[in-house]
Amino acid sequence: MVVRVFFLLCILCFTIVRNLDNGLARKPPMGWMSWGYYMCGVNCKNDKQKCLDEKLILSVADRFYEDGYQEAGYEYIIIDDCWSQKERDRLGRLVPDKERFPHGMKYIADYIHKRGLKFGMYTNIADVTCMGYPGSREHFRTDAKMFAEWEVDYLKVDGCFVTEDYLNTAYIKLGMHLNATGRPMVYSCSWPYYIEFIHNKKPDYRSVAKNCNMWRNYHDVVTSWHAIKSIITHYQVIYEELYEYHGPGQWNDPDMLIFGTGSLTDSQRRVHMAVYAMLASPLLLSCDMNKITPYEKELLLNLDLLAIAQDPLGIMGRPYALQPLLTLWVKPHLPRKGDKYHSVSFALVNLDEREHSVSFAPGQYGLNSTDYTAMDVFTKVFTRNVTLKDTLLVKIPPEDVIMYTLFPL
């Protein structure tokens, strides 16, 4: 009974939560962001491989446009911290670094927009950014107008170096200024992260969801499997606090995908992508796009996997701990049979270094039709039909995932 109640609540939750007044991010944003791999890449003369500059950003736009990522839904190209000069100009405006971004940000926005893609930027609500560049405090109106003039489509706003009280008012105030420009911009907040992990308080997710399109809940990802495991475990633990505030227009953000960095095995890549899809989280790459492996590209362009991640209902999959380090994630989504019987995806995630075997009955996790056909999401093979009474025996290799979508017949 509890499971059935959860399933029905999940289906309805996207109509309950309130949306930010900009009509954006009806599905979790997909794209590329500079920070995870390039970080504060300003030493371009001595480290050309990690140079955050105009050439890099335009090259990402080219890869999206030419290599099939755009058609799959990857559209945002976002410049993170360290893009500006160290001082504002005499009119109080932020100035792009003249050596690394010689043509300015409007030029980059135009280049990206001509390819049918979208452009994102970064600021911080403090006096300075996390890396010491000019922040937006006392300049919210000026900066919002500037970002609008540059035709920015997405703004990531950090929260370093400010008090708890300021966090709880500044994000709301800046969001109002962004809306006042009339320029639609996805508003990505780091608000709850700083409340919980810097100020050791409980975030007010109702307020966050009312004022932001997406928000960071946990530490920055780094290019390691340990970091991915930590993020996944965190979302398992705090699922109950998050799911009701998650849906079209407002998303929990577990941070970037670390494909293209050589940090993961193929099985770990499957886990990374599968859990993010089940969470209905934003899918933002951070890497040298030329270093994406063929198998990573196959995963990133797996349209059956992306259909789960980008499902219009936007339901955040629920985790069930089956064994230590073995979790079943369950996510109802479209398509559905008639108006009643949803498809449901199951991801059996093994974070252990050894193989696990488990039997489970899909009918115990919210299925409400009589018969289903099961598809392996990674091979795209329909494996068998399943009834509400069937039990499946599954072996999950070390640090891997088995993922099925069950479609109602």
Secondary structure, 3 states (H helix, E strand, C coil): CHHHHHHHHHHHHHHHCCCCCCCCCCCCCEEEECHHHHCCCCCCCCCHHHCCCHHHHHHHHHHHHHCCHHHHCCCEEECCCCCECCCCCCCCCCCECCCCCCCCHHHHHHHHHHCCCEEEEEEECCCECCCCCECCCCCHHHHHHHHHHCCCCEEEEECCCCCHHHHHHHHHHHHHHHHHCCCCCEEEECHHHHHHHCCCCCCCHHHHHHHCCEEECCCCCCCCHHHHHHHHHHHHHCHHHHHHHCECCEEEECCCECCCCCCCCHHHHHHHHHHHHHCCCCEEECCCHHHCCHHHHHHHCCHHHHHHHCCCCCCCCEEEEEECCEEEEEEEEEEEECCCEEEEEEEEEECCCCCEEEEECHHHCCCCCCEEEEEECCCCEEEEEEECCCCEEEEECCCEEEEEEEEEC
